[in-house]
Structures are given as C-alpha cells and as structure tokens.
Amino acid sequence: MSARLAITIAALAALVACTERRPPQTDGGPPPDAPARPDAGAMHDAGPEDPFDPGSSCVAWVEPLESTVGSLLLLVDQSVSMQLAGREATRWEEIQEGVASWIEQAPAELEVGLVRFPEHATGCGTPVEPTVAIAPLSAEHRAQIVGALGELPFSSETPLTAAVESGFALLDRLPPSEPRGIVLLTDGLDTCHPDGPGVPDRLVRLVRDRATQQQQPTVTISLGGDRGELSVLAANGGAPSFEGCAAVCRWDTPIEACCQFLMVRAGLDEAERLLGESCSFDLPWPSAPSEGDLELVNLGLRRDDGSIERLRIVTPGRPGGEARLGDDGTHVVITDAARCERVRRGEATLIGSFGCAQERW
C-alpha cells in the first residue's frame, strides 16, 4: 500500500481587501455572502496562458494538501469458467483469497463496493445495484465483501461491456469530484455483443475516455487465456496490464505463492495507488462557499519559473476544461491527464484564488 501523494496546492495565506467585499473571516466562521460583480455578465476566454494574479484576490491558497482517498468498485466475472483450476485451487478461489488478503490491509477510509456479473445464470443482464454497496472499509464492510465471493460462479455468459458501463453508472452516483475507479476481474472476453466474443471498440473507448478525461482508471486483471484483447483494454484503462499465468501452479504450492493470487493482489494494490495519487483535492475553505462564490474561484498551475497557466473550470454550460469543481465547491479534480501528471511529478504547483478581483472564464 503506497502513501497518499502530498501535493503543494493551497490554503488561506493572503487576505486582501476587495471592492464592495469584506475579506473572508479567518476564525473558522462562514465567509460573507459575495455581492454581484459589476462585470458579472462579461465573460471571456483569455486563453490557457493568460495568467491571473492570486495576490490581488481575497484569498490565495499556498500551503500543502494531500490528494483525497476515493472509491473503488470491484467488478467480478461469475461465469462458470472461473471455476477452472490452474492448481488444486480454482481461479475463483484465488480471487477470493487475493481480495481477502488485500482488503485486510487496505485503509479504512477507502470506499469499496463489489458487483458480481451477470445478474442471472442465463442471459446478459447486469445488476443495477451493487452486490455490496460502496462504503468505507469498516470491519463489517470488509466481511461483507469477502462473504459476497463465497457463492460459486454460475453464469454461462460474460457481458464485459454492460458490466463496465453499469459500474461507471454506479460510480457516477458518488459526489462528482471524489477520485474513483474500477477493478475488472475476469477470465474471458465479452460474449454478449453482436460481433461475437471479444472486446468491443465501445468498451475500449469508454475506459480510455474515463481514464483520460475524468481520471477514473479501469484496472483489468485477466485470469484466463484470452489475454491479447484484454491487454488492449487494460492499456486504455490507465493502468498496467495484469495478465494470466502461463505456468500451472503446483498442487503443493501455497496459494499465496500462486501467480493468479499474486496478480489479484498486485492489481488491487495498483488501483489503490492510482487513487492515492489522483488529482483530486479537498479545498481549504474556512467553511463551504456559497453557489455564487464558486463563480469567483480561479485555478492555475504555477511553473518553476513563476509563470502561471490558467486552468479552465468545467461548468454545466461549458463542459470542456482542465479542472472540475464539486457541486459544493469543497473538492476539485484536474481532469486533464497531462497536467495531472505534471502536478504529480512536482513539475507544477496547483494554486487557486478566490475574490472579486478575478475574472472567471
């Protein structure tokens, strides 16, 4: 388990007077209501290199924060082929043991849910509700997840595409700026799409778009022999490929040393690391800003030479952008993969400003 990545971003370091606006309180009380700006109706796109001056705003963020721990949804293929043995233990048993081993040491604040797919023994339907709801890892919740893998797999179909689509739909119910991702554990290709067994292009596009545009990875753990196309899926999901083993684990080898078990552990560890190093941050308000105050938030990346690249903030009427604020203004996600990577590497610092002196695009 890797430590969460500390990123230099922001808290309350500069309180500067604004026209017709009192500086925010610094004793933890609620910030004052923001009056309408004289230019509130004039918005323009000044371009990504147009800097803003945090020093002229009411509040500038300048102290370190940590990226937030988020939510993982485990999608587990329960087709009958998961009962095939690579040793005395089956693939299903190695998943059980791998998940149980990982979940025992995962951080309590991490939210995890589980979906077994498909929904029935016949047909390609997928559940509309999780088998185990997404929730923090209390002792009771850990036991529920491990217990949900106690029943043997039973299905004749493998609806990979529908399962991943349903999984992201479940994740979309969460607060919009929390980091999140999917772990797909399967031993085969999609058998439910019209072109026959395989990995449909629409599934590859889905995981690629989620990984690159929304920083929501799909970690694919392939436990079967169809590794080529699943490797393509993994490569587009924003995570390394965890593939099935060519060698059969000996009957007298402890399960903890078998490569299927080790792959499950490695894939889950990687998913946890990706969330811990996500570009999702809690913003350091003394109290949550009002809806009107969100129009006064500006974000940028400060380079080593001191120059500032302004980030476009996604809004309902302006979907294209490099950063997305949560509905309550207390979280932000850098949605652009290249800029996120620069922040992770320490090549740029995420900074912000709040106040009537700034023009919001």
matplotlib code that plots the C-alpha trace (Angstrom):
import matplotlib.pyplot as plt

x = [0.0, 1.5, 1.2, -1.0, 0.8, 1.3, 0.9, 1.6, -1.7, -3.3, -4.9, -5.5, -2.4, -3.3, -6.3, -6.6, -9.4, -11.8, -14.1, -17.6, -16.4, -15.1, -12.2, -13.3, -13.3, -10.2, -11.7, -13.4, -16.8, -18.7, -17.4, -19.6, -22.0, -20.5, -22.1, -22.7, -19.7, -20.2, -18.9, -20.6, -22.2, -19.0, -17.1, -14.3, -11.9, -8.5, -6.6, -4.7, -1.5, -3.3, -2.2, -4.3, -2.8, -3.5, -2.1, -5.0, -7.7, -9.4, -7.9, -4.9, -4.1, -0.4, 0.0, 0.4, -2.6, -2.9, -4.9, -8.1, -8.7, -11.6, -13.8, -13.1, -15.7, -14.8, -16.4, -16.1, -16.9, -19.0, -19.1, -18.6, -15.1, -13.9, -14.2, -11.5, -8.5, -4.9, -3.9, -6.0, -7.4, -9.7, -9.5, -12.5, -10.7, -7.6, -9.8, -11.4, -8.0, -6.5, -9.4, -9.4, -5.7, -5.8, -8.9, -7.4, -4.7, -6.5, -7.0, -10.3, -11.2, -11.1, -14.6, -15.0, -18.0, -18.5, -20.6, -20.9, -21.9, -24.0, -27.1, -28.5, -27.3, -28.6, -28.7, -26.5, -28.2, -26.1, -27.1, -28.4, -27.4, -24.1, -23.8, -22.1, -22.7, -19.7, -18.8, -15.7, -13.9, -15.2, -14.6, -18.3, -17.9, -14.7, -16.5, -19.5, -17.2, -15.3, -18.6, -20.1, -17.4, -18.4, -21.0, -19.6, -19.8, -22.7, -23.3, -22.9, -22.3, -19.7, -21.2, -18.0, -19.2, -22.5, -20.8, -18.3, -21.0, -23.1, -20.1, -19.4, -23.1, -22.9, -19.7, -21.5, -23.9, -20.9, -20.0, -18.6, -15.1, -14.1, -11.5, -12.8, -12.0, -12.9, -11.1, -12.3, -11.6, -12.4, -11.0, -12.6, -13.9, -17.3, -19.8, -22.8, -22.1, -23.3, -19.9, -19.1, -16.5, -14.1, -13.5, -15.8, -14.5, -17.1, -15.7, -12.2, -13.3, -15.3, -12.4, -10.0, -12.3, -12.9, -9.2, -8.0, -10.9, -12.1, -9.1, -11.1, -8.9, -10.0, -7.6, -8.0, -6.9, -7.1, -7.2, -7.7, -6.1, -7.6, -5.0, -4.3, -7.6, -7.9, -4.4, -5.7, -8.5, -6.0, -3.7, -6.6, -7.9, -4.9, -3.3, -0.7, -2.0, -2.3, -2.4, -3.0, -0.1, 1.3, 2.6, 0.3, 0.7, 1.8, -0.7, 1.6, 2.3, 0.7, -2.0, -0.2, 2.7, 0.5, 0.6, -3.1, -3.3, -0.3, -1.9, -5.1, -3.1, -0.9, -3.9, -5.7, -2.6, -2.2, -5.8, -5.4, -2.1, -3.8, -6.5, -3.9, -2.0, -5.1, -5.5, -8.5, -8.1, -10.1, -10.1, -9.2, -12.2, -13.0, -16.5, -18.1, -18.6, -22.0, -23.1, -22.4, -18.9, -18.0, -18.0, -15.1, -12.8, -9.8, -7.3, -3.9, -0.6, 2.5, 5.7, 9.2, 9.9, 7.0, 4.7, 1.1, -1.0, -4.7, -7.0, -10.4, -13.0, -15.8, -19.3, -22.7, -22.7, -19.0, -18.1, -14.6, -11.9, -9.0, -10.5, -13.8, -15.2, -17.5, -21.1, -20.4, -17.1, -15.1, -13.3, -11.5, -10.2, -7.6, -9.3, -6.5, -4.2, -1.0, -1.5, -2.3, 0.9, 2.9, 1.4, 2.2, 5.8, 6.3, 6.8, 3.9, 2.0, -1.7, -2.7, -6.0, -7.5, -10.9, -12.2, -13.9, -10.7, -10.6, -12.4, -13.9, -14.0]
y = [0.0, 3.3, 6.5, 9.2, 11.7, 15.1, 17.9, 21.5, 23.4, 25.9, 27.2, 30.7, 32.8, 36.2, 38.3, 41.3, 43.9, 43.8, 46.5, 46.1, 42.9, 42.2, 39.7, 36.2, 35.5, 33.7, 32.3, 29.3, 31.1, 31.3, 33.6, 36.6, 36.5, 37.6, 40.7, 40.7, 42.0, 45.0, 42.9, 39.7, 39.3, 39.8, 36.5, 35.8, 33.1, 34.7, 31.5, 29.0, 31.1, 34.2, 34.5, 35.6, 37.3, 35.4, 38.3, 40.6, 38.3, 37.9, 34.5, 32.7, 29.1, 28.4, 25.5, 21.7, 19.4, 15.7, 14.2, 12.6, 8.8, 7.8, 4.8, 1.5, -0.7, -4.4, -6.0, -9.8, -12.1, -15.0, -17.1, -20.9, -20.8, -19.1, -22.5, -23.9, -25.0, -23.9, -25.9, -27.5, -24.0, -22.6, -19.1, -18.2, -19.3, -17.4, -14.3, -14.9, -15.2, -12.3, -9.9, -11.1, -10.6, -7.1, -5.9, -6.8, -4.2, -1.5, 1.8, 2.2, 5.5, 3.8, 3.2, -0.2, -1.9, -5.1, -6.2, -9.9, -10.0, -11.0, -10.9, -14.3, -17.8, -17.2, -14.1, -11.0, -8.7, -6.9, -5.7, -2.2, -2.2, -3.4, -6.8, -4.9, -1.2, 1.2, 2.3, 2.8, -0.3, -0.9, -4.4, -5.3, -4.0, -5.9, -9.1, -8.4, -8.1, -11.3, -13.1, -12.0, -14.1, -17.2, -18.4, -20.2, -18.7, -19.9, -17.9, -19.1, -15.5, -12.8, -9.3, -7.3, -4.1, -3.9, -4.7, -1.8, 0.6, -0.3, 0.0, 3.6, 4.4, 3.3, 5.4, 8.4, 8.4, 9.4, 13.1, 14.3, 15.3, 12.3, 10.0, 6.7, 3.7, 0.2, -3.1, -5.7, -9.3, -11.7, -14.7, -14.2, -11.9, -10.3, -13.0, -10.7, -8.2, -8.8, -9.4, -12.4, -13.0, -10.1, -6.7, -4.2, -0.9, 1.0, -0.7, 0.4, 3.9, 4.0, 3.1, 5.4, 8.4, 7.8, 7.4, 10.4, 12.9, 12.1, 10.5, 7.3, 4.3, 0.8, -1.8, -5.1, -8.4, -11.1, -14.6, -16.6, -17.4, -14.6, -12.0, -10.2, -8.2, -7.8, -6.3, -3.6, -2.9, -2.6, -0.3, 2.1, 1.9, 3.9, 1.1, -1.6, -5.0, -7.8, -11.0, -14.7, -17.0, -19.4, -21.8, -24.0, -23.5, -26.8, -28.7, -28.4, -24.7, -22.5, -20.3, -17.1, -18.1, -18.8, -16.2, -15.8, -14.8, -12.6, -10.9, -10.1, -8.6, -6.6, -5.3, -4.2, -2.6, -0.7, 0.5, 1.8, 3.5, 5.2, 6.7, 7.8, 9.6, 11.0, 14.7, 15.1, 17.6, 19.0, 22.8, 24.7, 26.9, 28.0, 26.9, 25.8, 28.6, 29.7, 28.9, 32.5, 32.3, 29.5, 32.0, 33.8, 30.7, 30.6, 27.8, 27.6, 25.7, 27.6, 26.5, 26.6, 29.9, 31.5, 31.7, 30.7, 28.7, 29.3, 26.2, 26.3, 25.1, 22.8, 24.3, 23.0, 25.3, 24.9, 21.2, 21.5, 22.3, 21.1, 21.1, 20.3, 21.7, 19.7, 20.9, 22.3, 23.8, 21.8, 19.5, 19.9, 17.4, 18.1, 16.3, 16.8, 13.8, 15.7, 18.5, 16.0, 14.2, 17.4, 18.1, 14.5, 14.8, 18.1, 20.0, 22.4, 23.5, 23.8, 27.2, 29.0, 32.3, 33.5, 37.0, 39.8, 40.9, 37.9, 37.3, 33.8, 32.3]
z = [0.0, -1.0, 0.9, -0.5, -2.6, -0.9, -3.5, -2.9, -3.5, -1.2, 2.0, 3.3, 3.2, 1.7, 2.7, 0.5, 0.5, -2.4, -3.7, -2.0, -0.3, 3.1, 3.4, 4.5, 8.2, 9.5, 12.7, 11.0, 10.7, 7.4, 4.7, 3.9, 1.0, -2.3, -3.9, -7.6, -9.5, -11.8, -14.7, -13.7, -17.2, -19.1, -19.5, -22.0, -22.8, -22.3, -23.4, -21.3, -21.0, -19.7, -16.0, -13.1, -10.1, -6.8, -4.9, -5.9, -4.8, -1.4, -0.7, -2.2, -1.5, -0.8, 1.7, 1.1, 0.9, 0.2, -2.6, -1.3, -0.9, -3.1, -4.1, -5.9, -7.4, -8.0, -11.0, -10.7, -13.6, -12.3, -15.4, -14.8, -16.4, -13.3, -11.6, -13.8, -11.8, -12.5, -9.5, -6.7, -6.2, -8.9, -10.4, -8.2, -5.0, -6.0, -6.4, -3.0, -1.3, -3.2, -2.4, 1.3, 1.6, 0.1, 1.9, 5.2, 4.9, 2.8, 4.6, 6.5, 4.7, 1.3, -0.1, -1.8, -3.4, -5.3, -8.3, -9.5, -13.1, -15.0, -12.8, -13.6, -14.6, -18.2, -20.3, -20.4, -17.9, -15.3, -11.9, -11.5, -7.8, -6.4, -4.7, -1.9, -1.7, -2.0, 1.6, 3.8, 4.9, 8.4, 9.8, 9.0, 5.4, 4.8, 5.9, 3.6, 0.5, 1.3, 2.1, -1.3, -3.0, -1.1, -3.6, -6.6, -10.1, -12.2, -15.4, -19.0, -20.3, -19.8, -20.5, -20.0, -21.8, -20.0, -16.7, -17.0, -18.2, -15.2, -12.9, -14.1, -13.7, -10.1, -9.6, -11.1, -8.1, -5.9, -5.2, -8.6, -7.5, -5.4, -7.1, -8.2, -10.3, -11.4, -10.9, -13.5, -12.6, -15.5, -17.3, -20.7, -23.5, -23.9, -25.1, -25.2, -28.0, -31.6, -33.2, -31.1, -28.3, -28.0, -26.5, -28.4, -29.5, -27.5, -24.3, -25.2, -25.9, -22.6, -20.4, -22.3, -22.0, -18.3, -17.6, -19.7, -19.3, -15.8, -14.1, -13.4, -14.1, -15.0, -13.7, -15.7, -14.1, -16.7, -15.2, -18.3, -21.6, -23.7, -22.8, -26.0, -26.4, -22.6, -22.7, -25.1, -22.7, -19.8, -21.8, -22.4, -18.9, -17.5, -15.6, -16.2, -17.5, -15.0, -17.1, -16.6, -15.9, -18.5, -15.9, -13.8, -10.1, -8.5, -6.3, -3.3, -3.7, -1.0, -2.6, -1.5, -3.8, -6.9, -9.6, -10.0, -6.4, -6.7, -9.8, -7.9, -5.1, -7.4, -9.4, -6.3, -4.9, -8.2, -8.1, -4.6, -5.6, -8.6, -6.3, -3.7, -6.4, -8.1, -8.9, -6.6, -3.7, -0.8, -1.0, 2.2, 2.8, 6.4, 5.5, 2.3, -0.2, -1.5, -5.0, -6.0, -4.6, -7.0, -9.8, -8.1, -8.0, -10.3, -10.6, -12.2, -12.5, -11.3, -13.0, -11.5, -13.4, -11.6, -14.7, -14.2, -16.6, -16.0, -15.9, -17.5, -15.0, -16.2, -15.8, -16.9, -19.9, -20.7, -20.5, -21.9, -19.4, -17.4, -13.9, -12.3, -9.1, -6.9, -6.6, -3.1, -4.1, -1.5, -4.0, -7.3, -9.8, -12.5, -15.4, -18.0, -17.9, -19.0, -16.4, -13.7, -14.4, -14.2, -10.7, -9.6, -10.7, -8.9, -12.2, -11.4, -8.4, -8.3, -7.0, -6.6, -5.9, -4.7, -4.9, -6.9, -8.4, -10.7, -14.0, -14.3, -17.8]

ax = plt.figure().add_subplot(projection="3d")
ax.plot(x, y, z, "-o")
ax.set_aspect("equal")
plt.show()
